[in-house]
Amino acid sequence: MTSNSTRLDAAVAASKKFPAPVYRETVLAANFEDAKRYFLASLLQIHYAHTIMLERQHILSRQDAQACLRALDRLDLEKIKSATYDGTCEDLFFYIEDLLAADIGADVAGRMHTARSRNDIDLTLYRMCIRSEVLGCAACVADARHALLDLAEANVTTLMPAYTHTQPAQPTTFAHYLMAAAEFLGRDFDRLRSAWTTVNRNPLGACAITTTGFPIDRDCTAELLGFEGLQINSYGAIAAVDYVTEAASAIAICMINLGKLVQDCLQWCTAEFNFLRLDDSLVQTSSIMPQKRNPVSLEHTRILASRAFAQAQGVLACAHNTPFGDIVDSEDDLQPLVFSVFEDASRALKLFAGVVRGCQVNREQMARRAGGGFLTVTELADTLVRSEGLSFRLAHRLVHAAVQKLGEYDAEAMVAAVQDLAREIIGRPLRTAVGTLRQALDPEHFVAIRNIPGGPAPETSRAQILVMRREQETMNSWISLKKQQQSEYPKRIESAKAIILSR
């Protein structure tokens, strides 16, 4: 009886041992797989950097540091990547610590964890991984902007309608439209560059949340891990999540911007608009309708951008109204969503750049639309202001009356209508020559005289494209510099490790 009771007590105790099966299945197993996929390399780099720093600060003996570094070198990464979570350890960190303990003993392996916590380790590897995603996405934005500038340069004189409230408004050029898009992609790039600055700060050394009494050198680990400075306040290093919400916000804005472009392009590819024709390699036919040219590349761009936007909103929602402290809401379960944000955003931007580079512009159709439908009559009113000395409001009234009278646009009829209505509207006949009135209705003239900064005139556009090209060079230089810096920090770890191992 006593034996049965003992066995029952043992079974009950075992059932209450952490982790409970449901917790293991729903949380720890999934997080273990995510950690192997996203964070393994960064976690090991943190182990190396922290061990090197501890040895330099004489917190860890040279002999113990050598043992730890050699044990890290002996880890079988492929075996770790293929490991299945079995509940014997809590997470990837403890799994690797157990491997190191099995190799060099728990006492020596445990010394490597002096003056740090899983808290600051986690925040450090999150930042290391997110900075790579920010940099990659910034490069995609820059490339998409480059594609737009190339297309703009080829279409400086390509007339097209500008739209307001989804209705044809005034003539402009395709370059003018594309440069507006290039401008906001430039701002998207700036937002990602700002996010990079926020993300790329070293939280290691914050430990649990209040630092440590050991004389660690946080600048040392920052340099070894490729950070550009410290996330100084230890409480904020652990508790603040704006390093990730800023990055997510930058992506959300970028995807909204991209979605506007895609929506226009999809309309312009319709037979009714016929402004753009995608390359044959970027469209699909129908399984039943042989004539179809479905612009699926743009549709995929749209859904990828929408997914990235929605996931970015999800990141913000997860962080909203959470305590300012160490909480799981901003940790293992959130981080994979962040990776999905950047993955889909990068896919959308890459695909869009490919579409832009593989499209044909129907310049004749665009020009026809730019020259019809009363789109130039703003300039007719402006001309009356200049040549007749009218207030703009009175000139507007006269031209509006002529538009209402005609109903359908015809340039010659428009000139005649304005002349006919002048005595009624302004109280006298017009003095302006007929040729001047006709010129005012010419879409090329409309565009050409709008040559102030930001206008669509060809010479203005060419000058602005040169400015944007120089901005592009600055963007590309920044990307190259950061990529170079990120490729160099593992070499610093290897060099510092070699010095310790050679002593």
Buried (B, 14 or more C-beta within 10 A) or exposed (E): EEEEEEEEEEEEEEEEEEBBEEEBEEBBBBBBBBBBEBBBEBBBBBBBBBBBBBBBBEBBEEEBBBBBBEBBEEBEEEEBEEBEBEBEBBBBBEBBBBBBBEBBEEEBBEBBBBBBBBBBBBBBBBBBBBBBBBBBBBBBBBBBBBBBBBBBBEBBBBBBBBBEEEEBBBBBBBBBBBBBBBBBBBBBBBBBBBBBBBBBBBBBBBBBBEBBEBEBBBBBBBBBBBBBEBBEEBBBBBBBBEBBBBBBBBBBBBBBBBBEBBEBBBBBBEEEBBBBBBEEEBBEEEEEEEEEBBBEBBEBBBEBBBBBBEBBBBBBEBBEEEEEEBBEEBBBBBBBBBBBBBBBBBBBBBBBBBBBBBBEBBBEBBBBBBBBBBBBBBBBBBBBBEBBEBEEEBBBBBBBBBBEBBEEBEBEBBBBBBBBBBEEBBEEEBEBEEEBBBBBBBBBBBBBBBBEEEBBBBEBBBEBBEEBEEBBEEBBEBBEEBBEBBEEBBEBBEEBBEEBEEE
